[in-house]
Every structure is written in structure tokens, then in C-alpha cells.
Amino acid sequence: MRIVFFGTPAFAVPALQRLVASTHEVVLVVSRPNRPVGRKQVLTAPPVVEMAKRIGLPVLQPRSLKVPGFADELAAVDADVGVVVAYGKLIPARLLTVFPHGFINLHPSLLPKYRGPSPIQWALLRGETVTGVTTMMLDEGMDTGPILLQREVTIEPRETAEQLSPRLASLGADLIVETLDRLEAGTLTPRPQPREDASVTPMLRREFGNIDWSMTARQLVNRLRGLTPWPGLYTTFRGGRLKIHGLEEVSNPPKGDEPPGTVLEAGASGIVVRCGRGTAVRVTDLQREGKRRMPADAFLIGERVAAGERLG
């Protein structure tokens, strides 16, 4: 099948590579415009664009998919299907009929759970032990189209979004190729998404990383897993911001009625902090604003944190 590939971040690169290596033909890549990156705000191409150019594929980076004439540009390449993997914007309704087989989307969750822009992060935030990838036909809704294929994967107990994302990207890349193979062979029947268990994830925002110590230890550990690498978790301590890189749930926390955020003990194994419902976490890896990241024992050499002090 002749494919127009829509994708932007690193998550979409394995799918593009797998499609290029398959029996199908990628005739055009559509990605988001280059954007400033880093402290120096260097104008940088998205990972999908870099890979497409390395392979030698033609690339379009429209400022909007709604610009006049863009639908005609897509129709002119005479493709059979559009494939969308983390493009970053909804495909306008006027484009959905451009290709004979419509648009197929790869979504990193087991739909209908965790629709929307941050399904990997929210599966971890909610403490899920199983997730997966879904291929679906695009319609005018937010990840509401008919399901084509799904594959499950077990989430490892300490796995972060940074670690889970490439696993799902690889699994999804294989599933995209299988979906197109079966679509071409006529052996694939779309099925409507069930209404039960449907949920929609919000866009991640920096303030999500501000620690609420009244959450339970388990909730905070899951929050760190879901928000790594961005925006991460942070709190305040002695008037400055403290970024938390490592948290462990304390299995048998000391008894007491200290307010959440109170330091219970500080030693070589970390800083134990009271959380909600009598639970506690051990901070094992942290970073003062403007300083380097370090393990808790090294941090304590300079800071000398005492029991009874408060975080947050």
C-alpha cells in the first residue's frame, strides 16, 4: 500500500522505519514545523523529519493542516492510506476522506482507556500494571474511531514513562505493519470502541510536578514514574526548589501524626518523608535548583537535613 505518514516525536520514528522496511511504500512524510529547542533556542527539526531525510523521503511541514490547498497536495501523491503516529494535532475532518482507506492511527493505550495526548504517563500515574497499543480508524473525535488491532504489554513495577515509551513505540511499529498487511488482504474488520472504561487524558503541564505530600506514598511513587522525564517532581525546601529524581515507598513507616511533608529521618539510605494516610516515602535521589543531581547521602553531607523539618 502507498502511505502518507504523519508523525513528529521520537516515539513515531520506529513506526516510520518499520514501514519503510516493509512491503508497503511510504510516499510522503508530514510532520510539525521545526521549533526552538534548549537554552539557546536553536531551531530544530522533529525526530521524524530527521529520520525521513536520512532515508530520503519527501517531507512536508505545514504550519496547519487546514491551510488552503493542503488536501489537494495530499490527493496528488495518490496514496492508499494515511498513517498517524503521534503527529501532535487532530487530523481535520476535510482530510479524512482524501485516501481510499482513510487514516489509521497508532495509540499507546488499550482503547477506550486513556484517550488523548498523554496515555503513557497517565497509565503510570494511575498505577496500571498492564497497558498496550491500539491501531484504529480515525474519525472526527479524539481517539474515538473503530479499533483494528490491539496488543497488551505488562508494565514493570519501577518502570517510568521514559522507559515504557520506547517499548510501546517498538510494539506499535510492528502492529502498524500487521494492520496494513491485513487491511490490504481484506482480513481486518473494524469494531466500535466499547463505551465502558472510556477515559480521556489531559495535556501534561509543568505544575503537575509540584508535589502534594498529602497523597499516599504509592500515589507519589507512581506520579514520579509517570512524570519522568517531564515535568518531573519538585517541592520546596528551605526557601528553594528541590527536584526529586528518586522515590521509594517505605513498607513499614514509623507511626506518628506528623503533617504530610515532615522529614521523619535522614541518613545514608535516604530522606524519609511523611505522606498522606500515615504512609511515607524515602527520597533517594534529588537536586537543588541550579545544582547537579546527586544521591541523598551526598546531598545530606552539605545540607544536614534534620527530622522534623518540612518539605513543600
Secondary structure, DSSP 8 states (H G I E B T S, - for coil): -EEEEEE-SGGGHHHHHHHHHSSSEEEEEE----EEETTTTEEE--HHHHHHHHHT--EE--S-TTSTTHHHHHHHT--SEEEEES-SS---GGGTTSSTT-EEEEESS-TTTTBSS-HHHHHHHTT-SEEEEEEEE--SSSS-S-EEEEEEEE--TT--HHHHHHHHHHHHHHHHHHHHHHHHHT----B---STT--B-----GGGGB--TTS-HHHHHHHHHHTTTTT-EEEEETTEEEEEEEEEE-SS-------TTBEEEEETTEEEEE-GGG-EEEEEEEEETTS--EEHHHHHHHH---TT-B--
